[in-house]
Amino acid sequence: MWRVYIPKPVLRSLERFPARDADRIWAALDAMKREPFGADIRDLGDGTYRRRVGAYRVRFEAGWETRTVSVLWVRRRTSTTY
């Protein structure tokens, strides 16, 4: 089992998303507790990863020794997301 750490700024941004989208993102974050690399994950090459959740992207770091996923941000996919 992995631990998913979500900092306060990310929690506040999730509160502003539409309820339907936020539910999907929360479900994806919950699934990351069991298997953080089991879905549409891409290694971004700088020690971070991104997970696709519909039109949103979750960028995170994985601490392999501590089995911790640290969410860096959650944003709607646009041409300037990365």
N, C-alpha and C positions, 0 to 999 in steps of 0.2 A: 504494500500500500504506500502510495506517495502522499506527501503533504503539499497542498497548493496554497501558496502565500499570495494574497491579494492586498496590495497597499491601499491606504485610504484614498488617494487621488483616483485610483482605478475604480474603487467602489463608488465614489461620487459620480464618476462618468457613467457607470452602469445604471445608476438611478435615473439618468436623463434619457436613456434609450427607450424606445417604445416597448411596452410590456411584452409583446410577442417575441421581439428580437432579444430582449433581456432574458426571457425564459430559455430560449435556445442557447444563449451564451452560458447561462448558469448550468444548463444540462451538460454542455461541453466541458466546462470547468470541473463539474462533478465527475465526469467520465475520466478526466485526466488524473484523478486520484487513483484509479485502478490501473490505467495504462496511458501514460502521457504521450506516447508515440504511436498510438493505435489508429489514428485517423489521418486526415489530410494535413500532414506535417511537412514542413520544408526547413532544412538547415540553412540559415542565412549566412553562415560562414564566419561570423564574428563571435561565436559562442552562444548565439541566440537562435531561437526557432520561431516559426510562426505556424499557427493553426488556423485553418479556414473554417468559419462558421457562417455559412450563407454569405451575405454581403459584408460581413465583419471579419476582422483579422485580430487574432490574439497573439501578441509577441511575448515570448517568455524565455527564461533561462532555466536550465536543469542542473541541479546539484546532485551529481551521481552518488557521492559519498553519503550525503545526508538524505537522499531520496526526496528532495524538495524541488518543486516547480515554483519559480518566482515570476509572477505575471508582471510584465513591464508596462504594457498598455493594451487597450482594446479600442479599435477604431473601425469606422466604416470604411470599406475599400473604396478609394478614389485614386486618381492618377498621382496624387502626392502622398499616399499613405506611407511608402517606403522612402 
